[in-house]
Amino acid sequence: MKTYYGKCECGTSEISISLPQNLDCYAPRACNCDFCTNRNIEYLSDNKGIITIKSVKPLNQIKQGSNQATFLGCATCSTIIGVAYMNGDVCVGAVNATRLTDKSLLMASVSISPKNLTPEEKIERWLTLWSPLNIT
């Protein structure tokens, strides 16, 4: 596993993602909804990887769309650093790849349209694609 790091605009919140492959093997997913495109968010995850988010202050938690996923933002600068699906013992997520220090190593992003999925299909997709997530 290789670990890659990033942070929000102000440095209050940090992310790390450990991946089974090198970063240049991944194409982040660019959601085409207004919330994500207005914030230039591209998502990166691997269900065999691990994501850790650390923040000095509690993260802002924002719900959008079907209100099932929680967007995680810095409490100081409001940068979205990731997204999570939390249900009971399940906590999986994806990082905002545009915040990674080594983002230039990534392949070009691919456009996705989760708004075309049913709420059940979204959860199934997240459980398949997203990484186990630790928030500290």
N, C-alpha and C positions, 0 to 999 in steps of 0.2 A: 504494500500500500504506500502511495505517495501522498503527502499532505500539502495542501495549498492554503494560502491565507489571504484575508482581505479585511476591510473595515469600512465603516460608514464615513461620510464626509468629514466629520469632526474628530473621529478616532475614539469616541466613547464606546462604541460597539464593535466587536471583532468577530470574524467568522473563520472557521477552518473546515475544510472538507478533505477527508481522506478517501482516496479513490483507488480501485484495483488496477487501473490503467493510467498511463501518462495523460496529462491534461490535453495534449494535442490529439487525443483519440475521441474527444467529446465535442459535440455541437450543442450549445445551449439552446433552450426552447424559448422563443419569443412569443408570448401570448399576445393576441391581437385585440384584446379588450382595451377600452379607453383608460382604465386605471393603470394597466401595465405599460401601455405605449406612452402615456403622458409622463411616466416616471422612468422610461428607458430600462425596464426590468427584463432580464433574460435569465431563465432558470436553469440550474445545473444540479443534478443529483445522479446517484447510482444506487440501486437497492442493495448493493454489496459494499457500499461505502459507509462513512460515518460523518455527520455534520455536528460541529459544536459551535454554539453562539455564546459569547461572553459579553456582558455589558455592565458598566459601572452603575447605571441606573436601570430600573425596570423598563423593559421594551414597550413601546406602543403596540397595541394589538388592534388590528383593523380588520373588519369583515367586509367582504364584497361579494357580488354575484349571488351564489346560492347560500352564502353565510356559513359554509362548512369549513372552509380553510381560513386560517388566521395569518394575515400578513404581519410581519415583524419589523418594526421600524425603530430607529434610534429616538429616544425621548428628547434628545437635545437638538439634532439637526433634521429629524424626520426622514432620513434616508431609509428606504426599504432594503433590508439586508437579507431577507429570506421569507419563506412562507412555510406554514406548518399545518398538518392535520393531526389533531389530538382527540382521541376518543378512548376513555378508560386507560388501559396500559399501553395503548398504541400512540406513538409520537414519531411521525415521519415528516420530512420536509425537503426543501430545495433551497439553495442559496441563490442570491442575486449575483450571477456570474460577472456582471459589469463592475462589481465591487472587488473582485479578486485582483491581487497584485500582478499575477501572471496571466491576466485575461487575454493577452495578445497571443498566447499559445493555443487558445481554443480554435476549433474550426468555426466557420461561419454559422450563425444561428439559423434555426429552422422555425418557421412561423407555425403556431398552433392556435386552435380555436376551441378552448374548453367550454365556452359558452354554448356550443352546439351539443354538449353532452348532458345527459340527465344527471341529477344529483347522485344517483347510484353509480353511474358510469364514471363520474369524477372520482369518487372514493376508490373504486376499483383501480382506476388509472394511477392514483396517488400511491396506493398500497403496492403497486407493481413497480413504479418508477422511482419513487422518492426514497431518500436515505433515512436510516434511523437518526433521530435528532436529539441532541442534548442541549439544554439551555441553562446557562449558569450565570 
